[in-house]
Amino acid sequence: MNLKPVDMKTAAPEVFRVFGENYALLTAGDKSACNTMTIGWCGMGRVWNLPACTVYVRPERYTYEFMEKHDYFTVCVLPKDKKQVMALCGTKSGRDIDKIKMCDLTLRYGEGDAPFFDEAELAVVCRKLYVQDMKPEHVVNHEAIDNFYEDAGWHRMYVGQVVEVYQKK
Ligand SMILES: Cc1cc2nc3c(=O)[nH]c(=O)nc-3n(C[C@H](O)[C@H](O)[C@H](O)COP(=O)(O)O)c2cc1C
C-alpha cells in the first residue's frame, strides 16, 4: 500500500497548481459498486468551521448517480504520468465500461467505505455536507462562464466535510 493516513492539517496540496496541471478523480460508491470520473473543478478550504472540499458534477454523469446515492465521496489527485487515466476517465462513461479495471487502479476504502485509489498522490475522503444546483439566475459575471452550458446541464455542487486525508509518505 502506497498511501498512508495523514493529519489533514499537515496535508498541504498546492490546490491551484494541482487542479491546473494534474487533474483529479472524483469517486463515489462503496464496496459493492462505485464509479470514478476526471474532474477539473474542485475547491478546498473551510465552511461552517469545518475543513471542506467542493466538487461540481453535471447531472448527465454516471458518477452523479453515485454522488446522489452515497453520503461519502473522494477526490484523488493522481501523479502527472497517469495522464492516460485522466483522459479515459474524463471521456468514457462507467455506464459503458469498467474504467477502474481498464485503468488498473487499486481500490482502497476510507471512512464510510468511500472508495479511493492507492495510485494517488493525495486522496481526500469527504462526507457530504451540503448540495445545491448551480443556476443561471445566480450567475454574477456572465463573461466568466461564457459558453459552458450550451449543450449540457448545470452542475450540482457538493460540499463535503474532509474527514480523512491519505498521502504518500
Ligand atoms: C480534464 C477534465 C475535467 C473534467 N471536469 C469535470 C467536472 O469538474 N465536472 C463534471 O461534471 N465533469 C467533468 N469532466 C467530464 C467527465 O469526467 C466525463 O464526462 C466522464 O466521462 C464522466 O464519466 P461517468 O459518466 O462515468 O461519470 C471533466 C473531463 C475532463 C477531461
The ligand as an SDF file (V2000), in Angstrom:
LIG
                    3D

 31 33  0  0  0  0  0  0  0  0999 V2000
   -9.9630   17.4660  -17.6860 C   0  0  0  0  0  0  0  0  0  0  0  0
  -11.3920   17.1280  -17.4420 C   0  0  0  0  0  0  0  0  0  0  0  0
  -12.0520   17.7200  -16.3780 C   0  0  0  0  0  0  0  0  0  0  0  0
  -13.4140   17.4180  -16.1210 C   0  0  0  0  0  0  0  0  0  0  0  0
  -14.0540   18.0220  -15.0660 N   0  0  0  0  0  0  0  0  0  0  0  0
  -15.3690   17.7330  -14.8180 C   0  0  0  0  0  0  0  0  0  0  0  0
  -16.0400   18.3220  -13.6980 C   0  0  0  0  0  0  0  0  0  0  0  0
  -15.4500   19.0550  -12.8790 O   0  0  0  0  0  0  0  0  0  0  0  0
  -17.3660   18.0480  -13.5460 N   0  0  0  0  0  0  0  0  0  0  0  0
  -18.0570   17.2340  -14.4060 C   0  0  0  0  0  0  0  0  0  0  0  0
  -19.2790   17.0200  -14.2320 O   0  0  0  0  0  0  0  0  0  0  0  0
  -17.4310   16.6410  -15.4660 N   0  0  0  0  0  0  0  0  0  0  0  0
  -16.1060   16.8570  -15.6790 C   0  0  0  0  0  0  0  0  0  0  0  0
  -15.4530   16.2570  -16.7270 N   0  0  0  0  0  0  0  0  0  0  0  0
  -16.1710   15.3220  -17.5990 C   0  0  0  0  0  0  0  0  0  0  0  0
  -16.2960   13.8840  -17.0300 C   0  0  0  0  0  0  0  0  0  0  0  0
  -15.0680   13.4580  -16.4780 O   0  0  0  0  0  0  0  0  0  0  0  0
  -16.6960   12.9200  -18.1760 C   0  0  0  0  0  0  0  0  0  0  0  0
  -17.9080   13.3200  -18.7420 O   0  0  0  0  0  0  0  0  0  0  0  0
  -16.7510   11.4640  -17.7310 C   0  0  0  0  0  0  0  0  0  0  0  0
  -16.7120   10.6550  -18.8870 O   0  0  0  0  0  0  0  0  0  0  0  0
  -17.9960   11.1340  -16.9020 C   0  0  0  0  0  0  0  0  0  0  0  0
  -17.9450    9.7660  -16.5760 O   0  0  0  0  0  0  0  0  0  0  0  0
  -19.1630    8.9830  -15.9290 P   0  0  0  0  0  0  0  0  0  0  0  0
  -20.3340    9.0180  -16.9030 O   0  0  0  0  0  0  0  0  0  0  0  0
  -18.6260    7.5800  -15.7240 O   0  0  0  0  0  0  0  0  0  0  0  0
  -19.4820    9.6550  -14.6390 O   0  0  0  0  0  0  0  0  0  0  0  0
  -14.1050   16.5200  -16.9750 C   0  0  0  0  0  0  0  0  0  0  0  0
  -13.4210   15.9020  -18.0360 C   0  0  0  0  0  0  0  0  0  0  0  0
  -12.0830   16.1980  -18.2700 C   0  0  0  0  0  0  0  0  0  0  0  0
  -11.3620   15.5170  -19.4110 C   0  0  0  0  0  0  0  0  0  0  0  0
  1  2  1  0
  2  3  1  0
  2 30  2  0
  3  4  2  0
  4  5  1  0
  4 28  1  0
  5  6  2  0
  6  7  1  0
  6 13  1  0
  7  8  2  0
  7  9  1  0
  9 10  1  0
 10 11  2  0
 10 12  1  0
 12 13  2  0
 13 14  1  0
 14 15  1  0
 14 28  1  0
 15 16  1  0
 16 17  1  0
 16 18  1  0
 18 19  1  0
 18 20  1  0
 20 21  1  0
 20 22  1  0
 22 23  1  0
 23 24  1  0
 24 25  2  0
 24 26  1  0
 24 27  1  0
 28 29  2  0
 29 30  1  0
 30 31  1  0
M  END
$$$$
